[in-house]
Amino acid sequence: MKVVIESYLTEPKLAAALRQLVGDAWAGGQVALPGSRRRFDMAFWSGDTTVLVEYDGDEHYRDSLKIMADRQKDALAAANGMRVVRVPYWVQLNRVTARHWFGLEAEIEQSFPHGFITTKLFPASFCELGVARFRRDLDSLPAASGRWSGGLGTPLPTPSYG
């Protein structure tokens, strides 16, 4: 199956792509946990597991209260036996990230490279908790050398100095 995402990834584009990829396993958007007012952006079923998906925009890196609320949501989901996948706004969905986050094999055509959207904020704008979260997110991404790469799987070239 081929999924096409025009421009950079947004929450609605991620939901549309996942809906297409998981088909009947789609659980919907704005999913509430039983006995809680907390909502997750979207969810699908993978076997016996509910996978809750959050698209984390820049406020999830700038706002300490938002980061603390995310931690509470993650703990609540874990207590209910659910898995949470957080998709950072600065990473695009492609075949590598779809496999890494969701265990899905897919051909994904993405016209926007990984990285920061020029109209969005950069790491220098992140709060202290956001910088730590960014570092964890960056370190958790799959890359052949464990370093950030333009194509997530293609290591950055090592610079040579004269």
N, C-alpha and C positions, 0 to 999 in steps of 0.2 A: 504494500500500500504506500502511496506517495502523498505526503502532506506538503503543502506550499504555504509558507509564511512570508507575507510581503512586509518589508521594512522591519523595524525592531519589534521584539516580542512585548506584548502587553497582556494583562490578565484576560481580556476577552479572546485574544488570539491563542493564548495557551489553552484556555477552556475549549475552544473550537478544535484545536489540534488533538487534544486528549480525547475529546468526544469522538472524533473520527478514528483515532487509534484503538480505543477500547470498546467501541460499539455498545453492545448491550450491557457491558459492565459499568457504564457511566452511571454514577449515583446522583449527579446534579451539581448545581452551584449553590453557594451560600448554605452550606450544610451545617446544621446545628447538632451538637452532641446531646444525647439524652440527658435530661436533668440540668442543662446548662444553657445560658444565654449566648455563650461563645459560638461564633460561626467561623467556618473555614471556607475559603474561596471556592473550592470544588472538591469532588471526591469521585473515586471509582473503586470497584472491587477487583482484587487480584487474588483469586482462589478464595480462601476463607478470611482474608484480611481486607479491611477497609483502608484505602490509601487516601489520606487527606492531603490536599495540595494547597499551598499558599504561594501566591505570587507576591514577593516582597519588594515593594518600591523603595525609593530612597529614604522615605520616612522611617523605614525599618532599620536604618543605619544612623539616622540623625537624632531620633527621639528616644531617650532613655526609657521613658514610660512605655512606649510602644514595644521596645525590646523586652522589657520585663513582662508585659502582657503576652508577648509571643512565647516566652519561656513558660508562663502559666498554661497557655493553650497547649503547648507541646506536652507538658506533664499530664494534663487532663486527658489528652488523646492517648498517651502511653498507658495511663491507668485504665482506660477503656479498651486496651488491646488493639489500638489503631496505630498506623504508621503515618508520620507526617513528613512530607517532602516540601522543602522551602526552596523556591526558585528565585534567585536574586535577579533584580532588574537589569543587571549588567552582564548577564549570561544569556545567550540565545539557545533556543531548542534546536538540536540537530541530532543525527543518529547516535553520536557518542553520549550526549547528555540524556537523551531519551532512554538509552540502555542503562546508563549510570544511575539516574534517579528513579526510573519507573520499571526497569527490566523489560522494556519494550524494544523490539526490533522494528525499525521503520526507515524508510527513505524520506528524508526531510530536506526540502529545498528552502533555504533561509537566505534572504538577500542582504541581511545586515550582519556585519562581522561581530564577534564577541567584543565587548568593551563598553565604555561609557557613552551614553547618548549625549550629544553635544549640548542639548538643551537641559540636561539634568545636572545634578550635583556630583562632584568628584569626592574621593576619599578625604581630602583636606577639610571638607565640610562635615564629616562624620563626628559624632560625639565619641567619648572614650569607649563606651560599650559597643558602639557601632564599628569602631576601628578593630576591636577584638573580634567582632562577628565577621567583618569583612575578611580578616586574616584567616579565620577558621573556614569560611566559605571558599576562599581562594585555595587554601591548602587541601580542601576535600575534592576539588575538581580533578577529573581524570586527565592526565597528561603523561606522555611517554617518559618525560624526564622529571615529572613532579613539579614542573615550573609552568607558569602561565604561558599560554601559546595562543597565537591568533586563530588556530583552528581546533583547539582542544584535542590534541592527539599529535600535532606536529610541533615538536619542540622549537623554541625560539633559537635562532642561530647564536652561537657563542661569538661575541665580538673579538676581533683580533686587533691588537694594538701594535702598530708599526714595526 
